[in-house]
Amino acid sequence: MSGNTETSRGAIAGRRYQQLLNLEGMRRITIKEIAETIQKLVENNVKIEYLPARPGDYEGKEASNDKIKRLLGWEPKIDFEEGMKRAIDWYKVEVVKKTTDLITHFKIPKDLEFQVKR
């Protein structure tokens, strides 16, 4: 997330591009690795299900960040697992904690309370 913020700020600060710019990580990552990383980081018995492919599913196409490197000098600064850890930590603070605080603050009756899956 911080990489995206830095990129946006760089594009806004005096340079305007009406182009598509890809943000790609330090290395190629599979869908399986994404699922396994989330499973590891949330430590909540996340079950990974393997299902047959559907029309339109991800087929392993790669994005290239060569253009954004050339135009804005942007390069990824953190690896995938660290980025996922930061995203999950942000989610826990910004979504889960705030939702719990709202439920507590407004004294929402238990029968109306919704579950936030972690």
C-alpha positions as CSV (number, residue, x, y, z in Angstrom):
1,M,0.0,0.0,0.0
2,S,2.8,2.4,0.8
3,G,4.3,1.8,-2.6
4,N,1.0,2.7,-4.3
5,T,0.8,5.9,-2.2
6,E,4.4,6.9,-3.1
7,T,3.6,6.2,-6.8
8,S,0.5,8.3,-6.7
9,R,2.2,11.2,-5.1
10,G,5.0,11.0,-7.6
11,A,2.6,11.1,-10.5
12,I,0.6,14.0,-9.0
13,A,3.6,16.1,-8.1
14,G,3.9,18.1,-11.3
15,R,3.7,15.2,-13.8
16,R,0.4,14.1,-15.3
17,Y,0.2,10.9,-17.2
18,Q,-3.0,9.6,-18.8
19,Q,-1.5,6.1,-19.2
20,L,-1.9,2.7,-17.6
21,L,1.1,2.0,-15.3
22,N,1.5,-1.5,-13.9
23,L,2.8,-2.0,-10.3
24,E,4.6,-5.3,-10.2
25,G,6.3,-6.9,-7.2
26,M,9.9,-8.0,-6.9
27,R,9.2,-11.4,-8.4
28,R,6.4,-13.5,-9.9
29,I,3.9,-14.9,-7.4
30,T,1.4,-17.7,-8.0
31,I,-2.2,-17.7,-6.8
32,K,-1.2,-20.8,-4.7
33,E,1.6,-18.7,-3.0
34,I,-0.9,-15.9,-2.3
35,A,-3.3,-18.3,-0.6
36,E,-0.5,-20.0,1.4
37,T,0.9,-16.7,2.5
38,I,-2.5,-15.5,3.8
39,Q,-3.0,-18.9,5.4
40,K,0.4,-18.5,7.2
41,L,-0.1,-14.9,8.3
42,V,-3.6,-15.0,9.6
43,E,-3.0,-18.1,11.7
44,N,-6.6,-19.0,11.6
45,N,-6.9,-22.5,10.0
46,V,-7.6,-21.0,6.6
47,K,-8.6,-23.9,4.3
48,I,-7.4,-23.7,0.7
49,E,-9.8,-25.3,-1.8
50,Y,-8.6,-26.3,-5.2
51,L,-11.4,-26.0,-7.8
52,P,-11.4,-26.5,-11.5
53,A,-10.7,-23.4,-13.6
54,R,-13.6,-21.2,-14.8
55,P,-13.7,-19.1,-17.9
56,G,-11.9,-15.9,-17.3
57,D,-9.8,-17.1,-14.4
58,Y,-6.3,-16.0,-14.0
59,E,-4.0,-17.8,-16.4
60,G,-0.6,-16.5,-15.3
61,K,-0.3,-13.4,-17.4
62,E,2.5,-11.1,-16.3
63,A,2.5,-7.4,-15.8
64,S,5.6,-5.4,-16.4
65,N,6.6,-2.4,-14.4
66,D,9.2,-1.3,-16.9
67,K,7.1,1.7,-18.0
68,I,6.6,3.1,-14.4
69,K,10.3,2.6,-13.7
70,R,11.2,4.6,-16.8
71,L,8.6,7.4,-16.3
72,L,8.5,7.8,-12.5
73,G,11.6,5.9,-11.3
74,W,9.3,3.6,-9.2
75,E,10.5,0.2,-8.0
76,P,9.1,-2.2,-5.4
77,K,10.7,-1.7,-2.0
78,I,9.2,-4.6,0.0
79,D,8.7,-8.3,-0.8
80,F,5.3,-9.9,-1.2
81,E,5.1,-11.6,2.2
82,E,6.0,-8.3,4.0
83,G,3.4,-6.4,1.9
84,M,0.7,-9.0,2.8
85,K,1.7,-8.8,6.5
86,R,1.3,-5.0,6.4
87,A,-2.0,-5.2,4.5
88,I,-3.4,-7.7,7.1
89,D,-2.1,-5.6,10.0
90,W,-3.8,-2.5,8.4
91,Y,-7.1,-4.5,8.0
92,K,-7.0,-5.6,11.6
93,V,-6.7,-2.0,12.8
94,E,-8.7,-0.1,10.3
95,V,-11.6,-2.6,9.8
96,V,-11.8,-5.2,12.5
97,K,-10.9,-2.9,15.5
98,K,-13.1,0.0,14.2
99,T,-16.0,-2.4,13.6
100,T,-15.6,-3.8,17.1
101,D,-15.4,-0.3,18.6
102,L,-18.6,0.7,16.7
103,I,-20.4,-2.3,18.0
104,T,-19.3,-1.6,21.5
105,H,-19.9,2.2,21.3
106,F,-23.4,1.9,19.9
107,K,-24.3,-1.1,22.1
108,I,-25.6,-3.1,19.2
109,P,-27.7,-6.0,20.5
110,K,-26.1,-9.4,20.1
111,D,-28.8,-10.6,17.8
112,L,-28.0,-7.8,15.3
113,E,-24.3,-8.0,15.6
114,F,-22.5,-9.3,12.5
115,Q,-19.4,-11.4,12.3
116,V,-16.1,-10.2,11.0
117,K,-14.2,-13.2,9.8
118,R,-10.5,-13.1,10.6
